[in-house]
Amino acid sequence: MKNPMLIFFLVCSPLLVPSPLFAQEAKVTSLMSKQVQGNPGKELLMILVEYPPGASDPVHRHKAQAFLYVLEGSVIMGLNHEKPLTLTAGQTFYEGLNDIHTVGRNASKTRPAKFLVFLLKDKGAPVLIPVQ
């Protein structure tokens, strides 16, 4: 015998539980920007990136040297369509001037992730450039 209330509960219960139905965007906070001494055309930018559960980045590049350090959680990073790496707290990742960041996402759908990025770039250049 079918129970209409049970069917309703099973169908609607995901709507009643607070969980992300869609991937959320990363939160990026600029922490510091300094001109590189002896090289007036370059700047060093430090940012904090916080990935909510399930968050991911679009394919992009930086036109900078990027040094990443994972603070919390785990992230999946990949460049130039090569095999992505899963990084956990304390691990690092590097992106070169011409790399295309093809994979950047939180490895978890339930826990946030947080990492620092140091970018050595041309002064005034955009931090992120979307790639088609």
DSSP file (Angstrom, degrees, kcal/mol; ACC not computed):
  #  RESIDUE AA STRUCTURE BP1 BP2  ACC     N-H-->O    O-->H-N    N-H-->O    O-->H-N    TCO  KAPPA ALPHA  PHI   PSI    X-CA   Y-CA   Z-CA
    1    1 A M              0   0    0      0, 0.0     2,-0.4     0, 0.0     0, 0.0   0.000 360.0 360.0 360.0 132.7    0.0    0.0    0.0
    2    2 A K        -     0   0    0      4,-0.0     3,-0.1     3,-0.0     0, 0.0  -0.667 360.0-149.1 -86.5 135.4    1.4    3.4   -1.0
    3    3 A N     >  -     0   0    0     -2,-0.4     4,-2.1     1,-0.1     3,-0.3  -0.909   2.0-160.3-105.1 109.3    1.5    6.1    1.7
    4    4 A P  H  > S+     0   0    0      0, 0.0     4,-2.3     0, 0.0    -1,-0.1   0.832  91.5  53.5 -61.6 -32.5    1.0    9.6    0.1
    5    5 A M  H  > S+     0   0    0      2,-0.2     4,-2.4     1,-0.2     5,-0.1   0.892 108.7  49.1 -68.2 -39.0    2.5   11.4    3.1
    6    6 A L  H  > S+     0   0    0     -3,-0.3     4,-2.5     2,-0.2     5,-0.2   0.922 111.8  48.8 -65.7 -43.7    5.6    9.2    3.0
    7    7 A I  H  X S+     0   0    0     -4,-2.1     4,-2.2     2,-0.2     5,-0.2   0.925 111.7  49.8 -60.9 -45.5    6.1    9.8   -0.7
    8    8 A F  H  X S+     0   0    0     -4,-2.3     4,-2.6     1,-0.2     5,-0.2   0.920 111.8  48.4 -58.9 -45.3    5.6   13.6   -0.1
    9    9 A F  H  X S+     0   0    0     -4,-2.4     4,-2.3     1,-0.2    -2,-0.2   0.921 111.8  48.4 -63.2 -44.7    8.2   13.6    2.7
   10   10 A L  H  < S+     0   0    0     -4,-2.5    -1,-0.2     1,-0.2    -2,-0.2   0.870 116.3  43.5 -64.9 -36.6   10.8   11.6    0.6
   11   11 A V  H  < S+     0   0    0     -4,-2.2    -2,-0.2    -5,-0.2    -1,-0.2   0.891 123.6  34.6 -75.1 -39.9   10.3   13.9   -2.4
   12   12 A C  H >X S+     0   0    0     -4,-2.6     3,-1.6    -5,-0.2     4,-0.7   0.626  91.3  90.2 -93.3 -14.5   10.3   17.2   -0.4
   13   13 A S  H >X S+     0   0    0     -4,-2.3     4,-1.1     1,-0.3     3,-1.1   0.828  80.2  60.6 -59.3 -34.5   12.8   16.4    2.4
   14   14 A P  H 34 S+     0   0    0      0, 0.0    -1,-0.3     0, 0.0     5,-0.2   0.826 102.9  54.4 -61.1 -25.6   15.9   17.7    0.5
   15   15 A L  H <4 S+     0   0    0     -3,-1.6    -2,-0.2     1,-0.2    -3,-0.1   0.718 106.8  50.9 -76.8 -20.0   14.2   21.1    0.3
   16   16 A L  H << S+     0   0    0     -3,-1.1    -1,-0.2    -4,-0.7    -3,-0.1   0.662  96.2  77.3 -90.7 -18.0   13.8   21.1    4.1
   17   17 A V  S  < S-     0   0    0     -4,-1.1     2,-1.0    -3,-0.1    -1,-0.0  -0.819  88.5-119.9 -95.9 126.7   17.4   20.3    4.9
   18   18 A P        +     0   0    0      0, 0.0    -3,-0.1     0, 0.0    -2,-0.1  -0.522  60.7 132.4 -69.9 104.7   19.8   23.2    4.6
   19   19 A S        -     0   0    0     -2,-1.0     2,-0.4    -5,-0.2     3,-0.1  -0.987  64.2 -94.6-149.1 149.1   22.3   22.0    2.0
   20   20 A P        -     0   0    0      0, 0.0     3,-0.1     0, 0.0     4,-0.0  -0.503  31.2-175.9 -70.2 122.4   23.7   23.7   -1.1
   21   21 A L  S    S+     0   0    0     -2,-0.4     2,-0.3     1,-0.1    -6,-0.0   0.743  75.5  34.5 -85.1 -25.7   21.7   22.7   -4.1
   22   22 A F  S    S-     0   0    0     -3,-0.1    -1,-0.1     0, 0.0     2,-0.1  -0.940 100.3 -92.8-127.4 149.9   24.1   24.5   -6.4
   23   23 A A        -     0   0    0     -2,-0.3     2,-0.2    -3,-0.1    32,-0.2  -0.378  43.9-136.4 -60.9 134.9   27.8   25.0   -6.2
   24   24 A Q        -     0   0    0     29,-0.6    32,-0.7     1,-0.1     2,-0.2  -0.552  19.0-105.8 -90.9 159.0   28.6   28.3   -4.4
   25   25 A E        -     0   0    0     -2,-0.2     2,-0.1    30,-0.2    32,-0.1  -0.480  36.0-102.8 -82.3 154.8   31.2   30.7   -5.5
   26   26 A A        -     0   0    0     30,-0.3     2,-0.5    -2,-0.2    25,-0.2  -0.447  27.5-130.6 -72.4 148.5   34.6   31.2   -3.8
   27   27 A K  E     -A   50   0A   0     23,-2.7    23,-2.8    -2,-0.1     2,-0.5  -0.913  23.1-164.4-101.2 125.5   35.1   34.1   -1.5
   28   28 A V  E     -A   49   0A   0     -2,-0.5     2,-0.5    21,-0.2    21,-0.2  -0.950   5.7-172.6-116.2 126.2   38.3   36.0   -2.2
   29   29 A T  E     -A   48   0A   0     19,-2.7    19,-2.8    -2,-0.5     2,-0.5  -0.975  20.6-136.0-120.3 123.6   39.8   38.5    0.2
   30   30 A S  E     +A   47   0A   0     -2,-0.5    17,-0.2    17,-0.2     3,-0.1  -0.665  25.7 175.0 -76.5 125.3   42.7   40.7   -0.6
   31   31 A L  E     -     0   0A   0     15,-3.0     2,-0.3    -2,-0.5    16,-0.2   0.770  59.7  -6.8-101.6 -34.0   45.1   40.7    2.3
   32   32 A M  E     -A   46   0A   0     14,-1.6    14,-2.9     2,-0.0     2,-0.4  -0.972  46.7-167.7-164.5 145.1   48.1   42.7    1.1
   33   33 A S  E     +A   45   0A   0     -2,-0.3     2,-0.4    12,-0.2    12,-0.2  -0.977  18.6 172.4-138.2 125.9   49.5   44.3   -2.0
   34   34 A K  E     -A   44   0A   0     10,-2.5    10,-3.2    -2,-0.4     2,-0.2  -0.994  33.6-118.9-136.7 139.5   53.1   45.5   -2.2
   35   35 A Q  E     -A   43   0A   0     -2,-0.4     2,-0.5     8,-0.2     8,-0.3  -0.548  39.5-112.1 -69.7 140.1   55.3   46.9   -4.9
   36   36 A V    >   -     0   0    0      6,-2.2     3,-2.0     3,-0.5     6,-0.3  -0.657  34.4-118.7 -78.1 120.7   58.3   44.6   -5.5
   37   37 A Q  T 3  S+     0   0    0     -2,-0.5    -1,-0.1     1,-0.3     6,-0.0  -0.338  97.0  17.3 -61.5 135.4   61.4   46.6   -4.4
   38   38 A G  T 3  S+     0   0    0     -2,-0.0    -1,-0.3     2,-0.0    -2,-0.0   0.395 119.1  70.7  84.0  -3.8   63.9   47.1   -7.2
   39   39 A N    X   -     0   0    0     -3,-2.0     3,-2.0     3,-0.1    -3,-0.5  -0.654  57.4-178.2-144.3  83.6   61.2   46.3   -9.8
   40   40 A P  T 3  S+     0   0    0      0, 0.0    -1,-0.1     0, 0.0    -3,-0.1   0.651  79.9  61.5 -62.9 -15.9   58.6   49.1  -10.1
   41   41 A G  T 3  S+     0   0    0     81,-0.1    82,-2.7    -6,-0.1     2,-0.3   0.487  97.0  70.8 -88.3  -1.7   56.6   47.3  -12.7
   42   42 A K  E <   - B   0 122A   0     -3,-2.0    -6,-2.2    -6,-0.3     2,-0.3  -0.849  57.2-171.8-117.5 150.6   55.8   44.3  -10.5
   43   43 A E  E     -AB  35 121A   0     78,-2.8    78,-2.5    -2,-0.3     2,-0.5  -0.979  18.5-137.3-137.0 153.2   53.6   43.8   -7.4
   44   44 A L  E     -AB  34 120A   0    -10,-3.2   -10,-2.5    -2,-0.3     2,-0.4  -0.950  22.5-169.2-109.1 124.9   53.1   41.0   -4.9
   45   45 A L  E     -AB  33 119A   0     74,-2.7    74,-3.2    -2,-0.5     2,-0.5  -0.960   7.0-161.6-118.3 130.2   49.5   40.3   -4.0
   46   46 A M  E     +AB  32 118A   0    -14,-2.9   -15,-3.0    -2,-0.4   -14,-1.6  -0.955  17.0 176.2-111.5 125.2   48.4   38.1   -1.1
   47   47 A I  E     -AB  30 117A   0     70,-2.8    70,-2.5    -2,-0.5     2,-0.5  -0.924  25.4-139.8-127.4 153.8   44.8   36.8   -1.2
   48   48 A L  E     -AB  29 116A   0    -19,-2.8   -19,-2.7    -2,-0.3     2,-0.5  -0.958  18.7-162.4-109.2 126.8   42.7   34.4    0.9
   49   49 A V  E     -AB  28 115A   0     66,-3.1    66,-2.5    -2,-0.5     2,-0.5  -0.949   3.8-168.8-113.6 127.5   40.4   32.1   -1.0
   50   50 A E  E     -AB  27 114A   0    -23,-2.8   -23,-2.7    -2,-0.5    64,-0.2  -0.964   4.2-162.0-118.0 117.4   37.6   30.4    0.9
   51   51 A Y  E     - B   0 113A   0     62,-2.8    62,-2.4    -2,-0.5   -25,-0.1  -0.870  10.8-146.1 -96.4 118.1   35.7   27.6   -1.0
   52   52 A P    >   -     0   0    0      0, 0.0     3,-2.2     0, 0.0    54,-0.2  -0.315  51.9 -63.4 -66.3 167.4   32.3   26.8    0.5
   53   53 A P  T 3  S+     0   0    0      0, 0.0   -29,-0.6     0, 0.0    56,-0.3  -0.309 127.3   9.1 -53.5 131.9   31.4   23.1    0.2
   54   54 A G  T 3  S+     0   0    0     54,-2.6    55,-0.1    57,-0.3   -31,-0.1   0.459  93.5 148.7  78.5   1.3   31.1   22.1   -3.5
   55   55 A A    <   +     0   0    0     -3,-2.2    51,-2.7    53,-0.2     2,-0.3  -0.311  19.4 176.8 -71.1 151.5   32.6   25.4   -4.8
   56   56 A S  B     -E  105   0B   0    -32,-0.7   -30,-0.3    49,-0.2    49,-0.2  -0.975  23.4-124.9-149.1 161.8   34.6   25.6   -8.0
   57   57 A D        -     0   0    0     47,-2.9    47,-0.4    -2,-0.3     2,-0.1  -0.761  27.8-113.3-104.4 152.4   36.3   28.2  -10.2
   58   58 A P        -     0   0    0      0, 0.0     2,-0.2     0, 0.0    43,-0.1  -0.411  52.2 -79.3 -72.7 162.4   35.8   28.8  -13.9
   59   59 A V  S    S+     0   0    0     72,-0.2    72,-2.0    43,-0.1     2,-0.3  -0.458  75.5 144.6 -62.0 132.4   38.7   28.0  -16.2
   60   60 A H  E     -FG 101 130B   0     41,-1.6    41,-3.2    70,-0.3     2,-0.3  -0.920  39.4-138.4-157.1 177.0   41.1   30.9  -15.9
   61   61 A R  E     - G   0 129B   0     68,-1.9    68,-2.8    -2,-0.3    39,-0.1  -0.917   5.7-152.2-139.9 168.0   44.7   32.1  -15.9
   62   62 A H        -     0   0    0     37,-0.5     3,-0.1    34,-0.3    35,-0.1   0.634  21.6-139.7-115.5 -20.6   46.5   34.7  -13.9
   63   63 A K  S    S+     0   0    0     34,-0.4    59,-0.5    36,-0.3     2,-0.3   0.927  79.1  86.4  51.1  44.8   49.4   35.9  -16.1
   64   64 A A  E    S-C  121   0A   0     32,-0.4     2,-0.6    57,-0.1    -1,-0.3  -0.948  92.7 -96.0-156.3 166.7   51.3   35.8  -12.9
   65   65 A Q  E     -C  120   0A   0     55,-2.2    55,-2.7    -2,-0.3     2,-0.5  -0.886  45.9-163.4 -91.3 126.0   53.3   33.4  -10.9
   66   66 A A  E     -CD 119  95A   0     29,-2.7    29,-2.4    -2,-0.6     2,-0.5  -0.948  13.2-168.9-119.7 129.7   51.0   32.0   -8.2
   67   67 A F  E     -CD 118  94A   0     51,-2.6    51,-2.6    -2,-0.5     2,-0.4  -0.976  12.4-165.1-117.3 120.6   52.0   30.2   -5.1
   68   68 A L  E     -CD 117  93A   0     25,-2.9    25,-1.6    -2,-0.5     2,-0.4  -0.860  10.0-173.0-112.7 139.7   49.2   28.5   -3.2
   69   69 A Y  E     -CD 116  92A   0     47,-2.6    47,-2.7    -2,-0.4     2,-0.4  -0.980  21.7-135.1-132.7 119.6   49.2   27.2    0.4
   70   70 A V  E     +C  115   0A   0     21,-2.5    20,-3.0    -2,-0.4    45,-0.3  -0.606  24.5 175.0 -79.2 125.7   46.3   25.1    1.7
   71   71 A L  E     +     0   0A   0     43,-2.6     2,-0.3    -2,-0.4    44,-0.2   0.845  64.6   5.2 -94.2 -44.2   45.2   26.2    5.2
   72   72 A E  E    S-C  114   0A   0     42,-2.1    42,-2.1    17,-0.1    -1,-0.3  -0.981 108.5  -1.3-144.3 150.9   42.1   24.1    5.8
   73   73 A G  S    S-     0   0    0     -2,-0.3    16,-0.8    40,-0.2     2,-0.3  -0.260  86.6 -69.5  72.4-156.8   40.1   21.3    4.1
   74   74 A S  E     -H   88   0B   0     14,-0.2    33,-2.4    37,-0.2    34,-0.5  -0.997  40.3-167.5-141.4 145.8   41.2   19.9    0.7
   75   75 A V  E     -HI  87 106B   0     12,-2.2    12,-3.3    -2,-0.3     2,-0.5  -0.911  17.2-135.6-130.3 155.1   41.1   21.3   -2.8
   76   76 A I  E     -HI  86 105B   0     29,-3.2    29,-2.1    -2,-0.3     2,-0.4  -0.967  27.6-179.5-113.5 124.3   41.6   19.9   -6.3
   77   77 A M  E     +HI  85 104B   0      8,-2.6     8,-3.2    -2,-0.5     2,-0.3  -0.965   5.1 171.6-127.4 139.7   43.8   21.8   -8.6
   78   78 A G  E     - I   0 103B   0     25,-2.6    25,-1.9    -2,-0.4    24,-0.8  -0.997  12.9-156.8-149.1 145.8   44.8   21.2  -12.2
   79   79 A L  E >   - I   0 101B   0     -2,-0.3     3,-2.6    22,-0.2    22,-0.2  -0.932  69.7  -4.1-122.6 143.9   46.7   23.0  -14.9
   80   80 A N  T 3  S-     0   0    0     20,-3.0    -1,-0.1    -2,-0.4    21,-0.1   0.766 120.6 -63.6  53.5  35.1   46.6   22.8  -18.7
   81   81 A H  T 3  S+     0   0    0     19,-0.3    -1,-0.3     1,-0.2     2,-0.1   0.659  99.9 139.0  63.0  18.9   44.2   19.8  -18.8
   82   82 A E  S <  S-     0   0    0     -3,-2.6    -1,-0.2     1,-0.2    20,-0.0  -0.366  70.2 -65.9 -82.1 171.2   46.8   17.6  -17.0
   83   83 A K        -     0   0    0     -2,-0.1    -4,-0.2    -3,-0.1    -1,-0.2  -0.401  61.2-122.2 -60.6 123.4   45.8   15.2  -14.2
   84   84 A P        -     0   0    0      0, 0.0     2,-0.4     0, 0.0    -6,-0.3  -0.253  19.7-136.7 -67.0 155.7   44.5   17.3  -11.2
   85   85 A L  E     -H   77   0B   0     -8,-3.2    -8,-2.6     2,-0.0     2,-0.6  -0.887   4.7-137.4-111.7 143.8   46.0   17.0   -7.8
   86   86 A T  E     -H   76   0B   0     -2,-0.4     2,-0.4   -10,-0.2   -10,-0.2  -0.912  25.8-167.5-100.3 123.3   44.2   16.8   -4.5
   87   87 A L  E     -H   75   0B   0    -12,-3.3   -12,-2.2    -2,-0.6     2,-0.2  -0.880   4.9-167.6-114.5 141.9   45.9   19.0   -1.9
   88   88 A T  E >   -H   74   0B   0     -2,-0.4     3,-2.3   -14,-0.2   -18,-0.3  -0.701  46.8 -50.0-120.1 175.1   45.2   19.0    1.9
   89   89 A A  T 3  S+     0   0    0    -16,-0.8   -18,-0.2     1,-0.3    -1,-0.2  -0.133 126.2  22.2 -49.0 130.8   46.2   21.4    4.7
   90   90 A G  T 3  S+     0   0    0    -20,-3.0    -1,-0.3     1,-0.3     2,-0.2   0.282  97.6 115.4  94.3  -9.3   49.9   22.2    4.6
   91   91 A Q    <   -     0   0    0     -3,-2.3   -21,-2.5   -21,-0.1    -1,-0.3  -0.579  50.7-145.3 -95.1 160.0   50.4   21.4    0.9
   92   92 A T  E     -D   69   0A   0    -23,-0.2     2,-0.3    -2,-0.2   -23,-0.2  -0.756  10.8-167.1-123.7 165.5   51.4   23.8   -1.8
   93   93 A F  E     -D   68   0A   0    -25,-1.6   -25,-2.9    -2,-0.2     2,-0.4  -0.986   8.7-151.0-151.1 147.2   50.7   24.3   -5.5
   94   94 A Y  E     -D   67   0A   0     -2,-0.3     2,-0.4   -27,-0.2   -27,-0.2  -0.973   5.7-168.5-127.9 139.0   52.4   26.5   -8.2
   95   95 A E  E     -D   66   0A   0    -29,-2.4   -29,-2.7    -2,-0.4     2,-0.1  -0.995  17.5-145.2-122.5 130.9   51.0   28.2  -11.4
   96   96 A G    >   -     0   0    0     -2,-0.4     3,-1.0   -31,-0.2   -32,-0.4  -0.307  32.6 -92.0 -88.7 175.6   53.3   29.7  -13.9
   97   97 A L  T 3  S+     0   0    0      1,-0.2   -34,-0.4   -34,-0.2   -35,-0.1   0.827 123.9  33.8 -55.8 -38.1   52.9   32.7  -16.1
   98   98 A N  T 3  S+     0   0    0    -35,-0.1    -1,-0.2   -36,-0.1     2,-0.1   0.364  89.8 121.1-104.6   4.5   51.4   30.9  -19.1
   99   99 A D    <   -     0   0    0     -3,-1.0     2,-0.5   -35,-0.2   -37,-0.5  -0.374  53.3-142.8 -70.8 146.6   49.5   28.1  -17.2
  100  100 A I        -     0   0    0    -39,-0.1   -20,-3.0   -38,-0.1     2,-1.3  -0.961  13.6-137.1-108.6 123.6   45.7   27.8  -17.7
  101  101 A H  E     +FI  60  79B   0    -41,-3.2   -41,-1.6    -2,-0.5   -22,-0.2  -0.658  33.4 167.1 -83.3  93.6   44.0   26.8  -14.5
  102  102 A T  E     +     0   0B   0     -2,-1.3     2,-0.4   -24,-0.8   -23,-0.2   0.727  64.0  34.5 -85.2 -23.5   41.6   24.1  -15.8
  103  103 A V  E     + I   0  78B   0    -25,-1.9   -25,-2.6    -3,-0.1     2,-0.3  -0.990  58.3 150.0-135.7 127.1   40.5   22.7  -12.4
  104  104 A G  E     + I   0  77B   0     -2,-0.4   -47,-2.9   -47,-0.4     2,-0.3  -0.785  27.0 127.7-153.3 107.0   40.1   24.5   -9.1
  105  105 A R  E     -EI  56  76B   0    -29,-2.1   -29,-3.2    -2,-0.3     2,-0.3  -0.993  60.3 -90.8-157.9 161.2   37.5   23.3   -6.7
  106  106 A N  E     - I   0  75B   0    -51,-2.7   -31,-0.3    -2,-0.3    -2,-0.1  -0.597  30.1-145.2 -70.9 133.4   36.7   22.2   -3.1
  107  107 A A  S    S+     0   0    0    -33,-2.4     2,-0.4    -2,-0.3   -32,-0.2   0.644  79.8  67.4 -75.2 -14.0   37.3   18.4   -2.8
  108  108 A S        -     0   0    0    -34,-0.5   -54,-2.6     3,-0.3   -53,-0.2  -0.857  57.8-163.1-113.4 142.6   34.4   18.2   -0.4
  109  109 A K  S    S+     0   0    0     -2,-0.4    -1,-0.1   -56,-0.3    -2,-0.0   0.454  98.0  36.4 -92.6  -4.3   30.7   18.7   -0.8
  110  110 A T  S    S+     0   0    0      1,-0.2    -1,-0.1   -58,-0.1    -2,-0.0   0.598 110.0  56.2-122.9 -18.4   30.2   19.1    2.9
  111  111 A R  S    S-     0   0    0    -59,-0.1    -3,-0.3   -37,-0.1   -57,-0.3  -0.928  75.1-122.1-122.3 143.3   33.2   20.9    4.3
  112  112 A P        -     0   0    0      0, 0.0     2,-0.3     0, 0.0   -38,-0.1  -0.298  21.5-150.6 -73.6 164.7   34.7   24.3    3.4
  113  113 A A  E     -B   51   0A   0    -62,-2.4   -62,-2.8   -40,-0.2     2,-0.4  -0.973   8.6-167.0-134.7 151.4   38.3   24.8    2.3
  114  114 A K  E     +BC  50  72A   0    -42,-2.1   -43,-2.6    -2,-0.3   -42,-2.1  -1.000  10.5 167.5-143.2 136.2   40.6   27.7    2.7
  115  115 A F  E     -BC  49  70A   0    -66,-2.5   -66,-3.1    -2,-0.4     2,-0.3  -0.995  27.9-127.5-148.8 155.2   44.0   28.6    1.1
  116  116 A L  E     -BC  48  69A   0    -47,-2.7   -47,-2.6    -2,-0.3     2,-0.4  -0.771  20.9-163.9 -96.9 144.4   46.4   31.5    0.7
  117  117 A V  E     -BC  47  68A   0    -70,-2.5   -70,-2.8    -2,-0.3     2,-0.5  -0.998   6.4-162.6-130.6 130.8   47.7   32.6   -2.7
  118  118 A F  E     -BC  46  67A   0    -51,-2.6   -51,-2.6    -2,-0.4     2,-0.5  -0.964  13.6-165.5-108.5 122.2   50.7   34.8   -3.4
  119  119 A L  E     -BC  45  66A   0    -74,-3.2   -74,-2.7    -2,-0.5     2,-0.7  -0.942  12.9-163.2-113.8 124.4   50.7   36.3   -6.9
  120  120 A L  E     +BC  44  65A   0    -55,-2.7   -55,-2.2    -2,-0.5     2,-0.3  -0.928  39.1 145.5-102.6 111.2   53.7   37.9   -8.4
  121  121 A K  E     -BC  43  64A   0    -78,-2.5   -78,-2.8    -2,-0.7     2,-0.2  -0.852  54.8 -73.4-143.2 169.7   52.3   40.0  -11.3
  122  122 A D  E >   -B   42   0A   0    -59,-0.5     3,-1.9    -2,-0.3   -80,-0.3  -0.481  63.9 -97.6 -65.5 138.5   52.5   43.1  -13.4
  123  123 A K  T 3  S+     0   0    0    -82,-2.7    -1,-0.1     1,-0.3   -88,-0.0  -0.376 107.9  10.2 -61.2 129.7   51.4   46.1  -11.4
  124  124 A G  T 3  S+     0   0    0      1,-0.3    -1,-0.3    -2,-0.1     3,-0.1   0.316  94.0 134.2  83.9  -8.2   47.8   46.9  -12.3
  125  125 A A    <   -     0   0    0     -3,-1.9    -1,-0.3     1,-0.1    -4,-0.0  -0.414  66.5 -94.1 -70.7 149.7   47.2   43.7  -14.2
  126  126 A P        -     0   0    0      0, 0.0    -1,-0.1     0, 0.0    -4,-0.1  -0.303  24.0-137.0 -63.2 149.9   44.0   41.8  -13.5
  127  127 A V  S    S+     0   0    0      1,-0.2     2,-0.4    -3,-0.1    -2,-0.1   0.882  87.8  26.0 -73.8 -39.5   44.2   39.0  -10.9
  128  128 A L        -     0   0    0    -65,-0.0    -1,-0.2   -68,-0.0   -66,-0.2  -0.988  62.0-167.9-132.7 133.9   42.1   36.6  -12.9
  129  129 A I  E     -G   61   0B   0    -68,-2.8   -68,-1.9    -2,-0.4   -66,-0.1  -0.970  25.0-130.2-121.6 114.8   41.5   36.3  -16.6
  130  130 A P  E     -G   60   0B   0      0, 0.0     2,-0.4     0, 0.0   -70,-0.3  -0.314  19.2-150.9 -63.2 146.2   38.7   34.0  -17.8
  131  131 A V              0   0    0    -72,-2.0   -72,-0.2   -30,-0.1   -31,-0.0  -0.971 360.0 360.0-120.7 133.1   39.6   31.4  -20.5
  132  132 A Q              0   0    0     -2,-0.4    -1,-0.1   -72,-0.0   -72,-0.1   0.467 360.0 360.0 -74.1 360.0   37.0   30.1  -23.0
